[in-house]
Amino acid sequence: MPIVLLVVMACSRWSLLGGNRGVNFPDNFVKVFENKLFWPSIWFTLEYTVIVTIFLLVLGLGMP
């Protein structure tokens, strides 16, 4: 059931304290892609993941 709640929250105007305030399906996702910080945050997350994974693999393989 948590997945169903996630989909309902993603497709509605869901405030933190107010709960569900109606359907707002396409606008939620259009606003995400129009945000100027969306793509830089995606690239930062991917770069961070790759760098930390490599670092942890090297560190883990270097341990006796």
NUFI-537668 format. One record per atom (N, C-alpha, C): residue in three letters; x, y, z; residue number from 1. Coordinates in steps of 0.02 Angstrom, whole numbers, always signed. Example, Ala and Ser with C-alpha at 12.3 -4.5 7.8 and 13.67 -1.06 7.14 Angstrom:
# residues 2
PT   res       xx       yy       zz     n
PT   ALA     +660     -284     +390     1
PT   ALA     +615     -225     +390     1
PT   ALA     +660     -165     +390     1
PT   SER     +642     -112     +354     2
PT   SER     +684      -53     +357     2
PT   SER     +645       +2     +394     2
# end
This chain:
# residues 64
PT   res       xx       yy       zz     n
PT   MET      +39      -61       +0     1
PT   MET       +0       +0       +0     1
PT   MET      +41      +64       +0     1
PT   PRO     +103      +64      +24     2
PT   PRO     +141     +126      +21     2
PT   PRO     +152     +152      -50     2
PT   ILE     +158     +106      -99     3
PT   ILE     +166     +127     -168     3
PT   ILE     +104     +163     -194     3
PT   VAL      +46     +139     -175     4
PT   VAL      -17     +171     -195     4
PT   VAL      -20     +241     -165     4
PT   LEU       -2     +249     -102     5
PT   LEU       -2     +315      -70     5
PT   LEU      +48     +361     -105     5
PT   LEU     +105     +335     -125     6
PT   LEU     +154     +375     -161     6
PT   LEU     +126     +401     -226     6
PT   VAL      +92     +359     -263     7
PT   VAL      +63     +380     -327     7
PT   VAL       +8     +432     -316     7
PT   VAL      -34     +422     -265     8
PT   VAL      -87     +470     -250     8
PT   VAL      -57     +537     -230     8
PT   MET       -4     +536     -189     9
PT   MET      +27     +599     -168     9
PT   MET      +62     +634     -226     9
PT   ALA      +91     +596     -272    10
PT   ALA     +125     +626     -329    10
PT   ALA      +77     +658     -378    10
PT   CYS      +16     +634     -380    11
PT   CYS      -34     +658     -428    11
PT   CYS      -83     +708     -397    11
PT   SER      -69     +733     -338    12
PT   SER     -115     +779     -306    12
PT   SER      -78     +836     -272    12
PT   ARG     -116     +887     -252    13
PT   ARG      -87     +941     -212    13
PT   ARG      -90     +918     -140    13
PT   TRP      -35     +892     -115    14
PT   TRP      -32     +862      -49    14
PT   TRP      +13     +905       -6    14
PT   SER      -15     +942      +40    15
PT   SER      +26     +983      +84    15
PT   SER      +49     +941     +144    15
PT   LEU     +101     +963     +176    16
PT   LEU     +130     +925     +230    16
PT   LEU      +81     +917     +289    16
PT   LEU      +47     +970     +307    17
PT   LEU       +1     +967     +364    17
PT   LEU      -72     +964     +344    17
PT   GLY      -88     +983     +282    18
PT   GLY     -158     +987     +262    18
PT   GLY     -185     +925     +229    18
PT   GLY     -143     +881     +205    19
PT   GLY     -166     +821     +172    19
PT   GLY     -184     +833      +99    19
PT   ASN     -224     +789      +72    20
PT   ASN     -243     +791       +1    20
PT   ASN     -289     +849      -12    20
PT   ARG     -273     +889      -63    21
PT   ARG     -315     +947      -80    21
PT   ARG     -337     +944     -153    21
PT   GLY     -345     +886     -180    22
PT   GLY     -369     +879     -248    22
PT   GLY     -315     +857     -297    22
PT   VAL     -339     +838     -356    23
PT   VAL     -294     +813     -408    23
PT   VAL     -258     +871     -443    23
PT   ASN     -194     +862     -454    24
PT   ASN     -153     +912     -488    24
PT   ASN     -102     +876     -531    24
PT   PHE     -125     +824     -567    25
PT   PHE      -79     +777     -599    25
PT   PHE      -29     +807     -648    25
PT   PRO      -48     +836     -703    26
PT   PRO       +6     +854     -750    26
PT   PRO      +48     +912     -726    26
PT   ASP      +19     +958     -687    27
PT   ASP      +55    +1017     -665    27
PT   ASP     +114    +1000     -620    27
PT   ASN     +106     +950     -577    28
PT   ASN     +161     +931     -532    28
PT   ASN     +223     +911     -571    28
PT   PHE     +214     +871     -623    29
PT   PHE     +271     +845     -660    29
PT   PHE     +299     +896     -709    29
PT   VAL     +257     +938     -737    30
PT   VAL     +281     +991     -782    30
PT   VAL     +324    +1040     -743    30
PT   LYS     +304    +1058     -683    31
PT   LYS     +343    +1105     -643    31
PT   LYS     +412    +1077     -625    31
PT   VAL     +417    +1012     -615    32
PT   VAL     +481     +982     -599    32
PT   VAL     +530     +991     -656    32
PT   PHE     +508     +976     -717    33
PT   PHE     +552     +981     -775    33
PT   PHE     +566    +1053     -795    33
PT   GLU     +524    +1100     -775    34
PT   GLU     +536    +1171     -789    34
PT   GLU     +583    +1203     -738    34
PT   ASN     +593    +1172     -682    35
PT   ASN     +636    +1199     -630    35
PT   ASN     +709    +1199     -654    35
PT   LYS     +743    +1256     -646    36
PT   LYS     +812    +1262     -671    36
PT   LYS     +861    +1220     -631    36
PT   LEU     +843    +1197     -572    37
PT   LEU     +889    +1156     -531    37
PT   LEU     +880    +1081     -541    37
PT   PHE     +832    +1061     -583    38
PT   PHE     +818     +990     -591    38
PT   PHE     +877     +952     -622    38
PT   TRP     +899     +973     -681    39
PT   TRP     +953     +936     -714    39
PT   TRP    +1020     +942     -678    39
PT   PRO    +1039    +1000     -650    40
PT   PRO    +1101    +1001     -611    40
PT   PRO    +1098     +955     -550    40
PT   SER    +1040     +948     -519    41
PT   SER    +1035     +903     -461    41
PT   SER    +1040     +830     -482    41
PT   ILE    +1013     +814     -540    42
PT   ILE    +1019     +745     -566    42
PT   ILE    +1093     +730     -580    42
PT   TRP    +1129     +775     -613    43
PT   TRP    +1200     +763     -628    43
PT   TRP    +1241     +759     -565    43
PT   PHE    +1228     +803     -516    44
PT   PHE    +1265     +800     -453    44
PT   PHE    +1255     +733     -419    44
PT   THR    +1193     +709     -418    45
PT   THR    +1178     +645     -386    45
PT   THR    +1215     +588     -421    45
PT   LEU    +1215     +587     -487    46
PT   LEU    +1250     +535     -524    46
PT   LEU    +1325     +538     -512    46
PT   GLU    +1354     +598     -515    47
PT   GLU    +1426     +605     -503    47
PT   GLU    +1444     +583     -433    47
PT   TYR    +1406     +604     -384    48
PT   TYR    +1419     +586     -314    48
PT   TYR    +1416     +510     -305    48
PT   THR    +1365     +479     -335    49
PT   THR    +1357     +407     -329    49
PT   THR    +1417     +370     -359    49
PT   VAL    +1440     +390     -417    50
PT   VAL    +1497     +358     -449    50
PT   VAL    +1560     +367     -408    50
PT   ILE    +1573     +428     -386    51
PT   ILE    +1635     +442     -348    51
PT   ILE    +1635     +404     -282    51
PT   VAL    +1580     +406     -245    52
PT   VAL    +1578     +371     -181    52
PT   VAL    +1581     +296     -190    52
PT   THR    +1550     +269     -242    53
PT   THR    +1553     +197     -254    53
PT   THR    +1624     +176     -269    53
PT   ILE    +1659     +213     -311    54
PT   ILE    +1729     +196     -326    54
PT   ILE    +1772     +201     -264    54
PT   PHE    +1763     +254     -225    55
PT   PHE    +1802     +263     -163    55
PT   PHE    +1790     +205     -115    55
PT   LEU    +1727     +186     -105    56
PT   LEU    +1712     +132      -58    56
PT   LEU    +1738      +65      -83    56
PT   LEU    +1736      +53     -149    57
PT   LEU    +1763       -9     -176    57
PT   LEU    +1838      -13     -165    57
PT   VAL    +1873      +42     -179    58
PT   VAL    +1946      +44     -168    58
PT   VAL    +1961      +35      -95    58
PT   LEU    +1925      +70      -52    59
PT   LEU    +1936      +63      +20    59
PT   LEU    +1922       -8      +44    59
PT   GLY    +1868      -37      +21    60
PT   GLY    +1849     -104      +41    60
PT   GLY    +1899     -157      +17    60
PT   LEU    +1922     -150      -45    61
PT   LEU    +1970     -198      -71    61
PT   LEU    +2039     -190      -41    61
PT   GLY    +2053     -131      -15    62
PT   GLY    +2119     -119      +17    62
PT   GLY    +2123     -144      +89    62
PT   MET    +2066     -162     +117    63
PT   MET    +2067     -187     +186    63
PT   MET    +2090     -260     +188    63
PT   PRO    +2128     -278     +240    64
PT   PRO    +2151     -348     +245    64
PT   PRO    +2096     -396     +263    64
# end
